[in-house]
Amino acid sequence: MSKLISGSRVVVALALLAAANVPAVAQTGWRYRNFPPPNGGWLVYRTIGGNPACASYNGRDCLWGVHTDQIDFNRVRPLVCGAGHRDAWGVTGYEDPRHWCNLARGRPID
């Protein structure tokens, strides 16, 4: 029984080690897209609570033009569309059908 437990620990340790070597983007569900104007450009984002959220270091300014391999995901404080975006910018990001929040959420452009 002791060998079985020890063997299980080795398997778990190897699995954790392998997961630690997977890029942070893959571990946390981050995606990227090149958005059209008016908020155009390359953006790394994910969904949080049903709302798109861009990679940000200050919770206010998206990291526009910064590729995934350039982002320190340990420092990321996402800007979440909806209430969080309204707190930062005065609008939710859903008012304009061409805003990245709408596009990332999958809403069509009118």
N, C-alpha and C positions, 0 to 999 in steps of 0.2 A: 504494500500500500504506500509506503514511504517513497519508493521509486516512482510510482505513478504520480504522486503529488509533486515530486521534484521535477519530473518530466513535464508536467502541466505548467509548472512555473517557468520552465525554459521556453516553452511554446508561447506563453503569454508575454514573457520578456522580449522574445524575438518579434512578436506582433507589434508590441509597443515601439520597439526600435524602428521597425519598418515604417510605421505610421509617422514617427517623428521626422523621418526623412522625406515624407511627401510634402510638396510645397504647401504653404499656408492657404493658397487660393483653393486648392483641391480639398483641403480639410474643412473649410468654412463655407463653401458654396459661392465664392466670389466669381463673377463673370466679367466680361469686358465687351465693349461695343463702341463703334465709332458713330456718335450721334450727329444728326444734321443740325444746322443753325435753327434757332437762335442761341441755344446753349450747346454749340457744336464742338465736336472733337472726341478724342479717345477718353473713355471713362471706365473705371473699374467699379462695379456695383454688385449688390446682392439684394435679396428680399428679406425684410425684417418685419414681422407682424403684418404681413400682407402688403407692405409698402416698399417700393424700391428705396435703397439707401446707397449713397455713393461713398467710396473710400475717402476719408478726410482725416487729418490729424487734429483738427480743432473742433469738429462737430458742426462746422459752419461752411467751410470752403472745400468743395470737391477737389480732388487731385486730378484736374483736367490735364490730359496729355502725358500722364505718368503711367508707364506700363507696369504690369503685375510684378515683374522681377525687380522693379525699382522701389516697391512699396515695402515699408517695415510694418507688417501686419500686427506686430506687438504694440505699435503706437497708434493704430487706427481707432478713431472715434467717429463712426459713420454719421453722415447727415441723412436723416430719414425723411422722405417725402411725407406730406401731410402735416400734422401738428408740429413736428420738429422743424420742418422746412419753414412753416409759417412763423415760428418763434425766431428763427434766424433771419428770414428774408421778408416777412410780412405777407407772403402768399404760400399756399400749400404746394404749389408746383403742378397742380391738376387743373388750374384755371385755363391754361394755354394748351391746346391739343398738341402743339409742337414742342412743348417743354420736355426735357429728358425724363422727368418723373412719369409723365403720361406714356411716353414711348417705351420706357423700361417696364412699365406695368402691362404693356401689350395693348394699349388703347390705340385704335386707328386714328390717323390724321384726317381731319375733315377736309 
